[in-house]
């Protein structure tokens, strides 16, 4: 069964917000969802960028860095994760999960 969407003006009225403010919020959200997450040309990611790409917290990624599960390099006081390390890390984890399921 297909539900008919409410007109935006009616939604704004129900929420008691100006229609133009609701339209602006929706446009901002759409732009955030469709924009690439960071610069795809970067070869060294910050911990926050790498964590966002994987979908985990910075703290958890720091744990993986500390244990050597994901490689990183120090450049001065900065820590960077090689961009290619992210998909390699996920591939290794996927392989480990498959063995754990089979056991």
Rosetta blueprint (number, residue, H / E / L):
1 X L
2 X L
3 X L
4 X L
5 X L
6 X L
7 X L
8 X H
9 X H
10 X H
11 X H
12 X H
13 X H
14 X H
15 X H
16 X L
17 X L
18 X L
19 X H
20 X H
21 X H
22 X H
23 X H
24 X H
25 X H
26 X H
27 X H
28 X H
29 X H
30 X H
31 X H
32 X H
33 X H
34 X H
35 X L
36 X L
37 X L
38 X L
39 X L
40 X L
41 X L
42 X L
43 X L
44 X E
45 X E
46 X L
47 X H
48 X H
49 X H
50 X H
51 X H
52 X H
53 X H
54 X H
55 X L
56 X L
57 X L
58 X H
59 X H
60 X H
61 X H
62 X H
63 X H
64 X H
65 X H
66 X H
67 X H
68 X L
69 X L
70 X L
71 X L
72 X L
73 X E
74 X E
75 X E
76 X L
77 X L
78 X E
79 X E
80 X E
81 X E
82 X E
83 X H
84 X H
85 X H
86 X H
87 X H
88 X H
89 X H
90 X H
91 X H
92 X H
93 X H
94 X H
95 X H
96 X H
97 X H
98 X H
99 X H
100 X H
101 X H
102 X H
103 X L
